[in-house]
Amino acid sequence: MLTCLYSTYSLTVMLYRSECWTVKKADVQRINALDQWCLPRILDIHWHDFVRHDAVCRMTQQPPLSSVVKSNRLSLVGHVVRMNELADASQIMFAQLPDDWRRPQGGYAPPAFDMFATTCPHWTWTCQKPGRQLRTDDFSGGS
């Protein structure tokens, strides 16, 4: 019963708009830490019980929160890829920066499609629409 309440109320608040998040390694660790903190307390499992988190996830039938965030992000990519190429979201996703463009001091923020490509480097990115060229050399993986 408590896991149903957790799924209904807590997860909806925690994962609000997670399809648009820019998730870094430290963020994934924080998301998983929150999940690893909440679920054992719901099941009244104490630290001295030495129960692994994957066992807790099996007991509650809950996937890790980081995998939920990842699937939400990838579902957004699917929607945008199937979108009309004149739509704003599609143009933003496939934006190409000029070769001579330099970001002001503070680092480089890659276009959204590059960020999703590094999320799943093992995928073959074949979502090219007619008349649109994708930079497949950028999708070799790694971050």
C-alpha atoms as one frame of an Amber mdcrd trajectory, in Angstrom:
protein
   0.000   0.000   0.000   2.763   2.459   0.887   4.617   1.694  -2.343   1.479
   2.619  -4.277   1.354   5.943  -2.452   5.072   6.415  -3.133   4.544   5.764
  -6.850   1.466   7.947  -7.067   2.492  10.974  -5.063   6.221  11.056  -4.476
   7.447   9.870  -7.860   5.175  12.216  -9.771   6.606  15.166  -7.847  10.217
  13.946  -8.036  10.069  13.181 -11.755   8.118  16.243 -12.873   9.387  17.306
 -16.327  12.269  14.828 -16.112  12.190  14.393 -19.888  13.726  17.868 -20.180
  16.428  17.519 -17.537  20.087  17.729 -18.413  21.352  14.773 -16.414  24.997
  14.464 -15.477  26.739  11.671 -13.604  26.462  13.492 -10.274  22.737  14.057
 -10.893  22.206  10.338 -11.549  23.955   9.564  -8.264  21.730  12.037  -6.400
  18.581  10.663  -8.033  19.545   7.107  -7.121  20.473   8.186  -3.582  17.011
   9.643  -3.097  15.451   6.416  -4.323  17.743   4.370  -2.089  16.774   6.530
   0.866  12.985   6.431   0.340  12.227   2.822  -0.531  13.902   1.121   2.469
  12.111   3.499   4.827   8.780   2.630   3.270   9.512  -1.097   3.751  10.950
  -0.526   7.259  14.344  -1.903   6.254  17.187  -0.655   8.430  20.824  -0.161
   7.490  21.925  -3.042   9.720  19.702  -5.457   7.758  22.254  -5.340   4.896
  19.680  -5.477   2.109  20.965  -4.448  -1.323  19.077  -1.788  -3.249  18.405
  -4.089  -6.207  16.637  -6.472  -3.780  14.549  -3.567  -2.478  13.645  -2.637
  -6.070  12.580  -6.235  -6.733  10.442  -6.268  -3.573   8.690  -3.036  -4.532
   8.709  -3.757  -8.284  10.119  -0.271  -8.825  12.827   0.404 -11.412  15.676
   2.678 -10.288  14.715   6.346 -10.627  17.648   7.059 -12.923  16.338   4.519
 -15.445  12.892   6.148 -15.297  14.469   9.540 -16.012  16.428   8.022 -18.902
  13.334   6.443 -20.455  11.422   9.731 -20.073  14.205  11.590 -21.879  14.322
   9.024 -24.680  10.547   9.131 -25.128  10.840  12.895 -25.678  13.454  12.264
 -28.380  11.065   9.878 -30.113   8.323  12.499 -30.161  10.598  15.227 -31.490
  12.134  13.006 -34.183   8.676  12.146 -35.549   7.647  15.811 -35.436   7.333
  18.079 -38.474  10.785  19.507 -39.196   9.371  23.052 -39.195   8.226  22.738
 -35.569  10.248  24.735 -33.062  11.185  21.704 -30.940  12.456  19.835 -33.993
  14.540  22.796 -35.158  16.048  23.189 -31.689  16.842  19.485 -31.429  18.708
  19.367 -34.734  20.371  22.785 -34.514  23.858  23.013 -35.986  26.289  25.504
 -34.533  28.563  27.364 -36.961  32.127  26.052 -37.050  33.571  29.391 -35.943
  31.114  29.836 -33.046  32.625  29.926 -29.568  30.666  29.807 -26.370  31.511
  32.443 -23.788  33.718  31.254 -20.973  32.094  28.488 -18.981  32.060  25.462
 -21.269  30.248  24.054 -24.267  26.583  23.108 -24.198  26.029  20.669 -27.070
  22.767  20.645 -29.036  20.089  18.487 -27.449  20.430  15.642 -29.964  24.144
  15.285 -29.145  23.282  15.017 -25.457  20.767  12.234 -26.127  23.253  10.457
 -28.364  25.767  10.301 -25.537  23.050   8.968 -23.222  22.838   5.807 -25.336
  26.076   5.539 -27.315  25.383   1.902 -28.217  22.293   2.828 -30.259  22.438
   3.316 -33.999  21.034   6.751 -34.684  19.057   6.315 -37.899  16.259   8.789
 -37.275  17.222  10.969 -40.198  14.382  12.711 -41.985  14.486  13.388 -45.729
  16.503  16.505 -46.523  18.093  16.638 -43.078  21.728  15.739 -42.510  22.734
  14.435 -39.097  26.268  14.550 -37.808  26.790  10.846 -37.163  30.498  11.328
 -36.438  29.537  13.030 -33.150  27.650   9.971 -31.929  30.616   7.727 -31.267
  29.825   7.646 -27.509  31.571   8.824 -24.396  30.946  11.987 -22.438
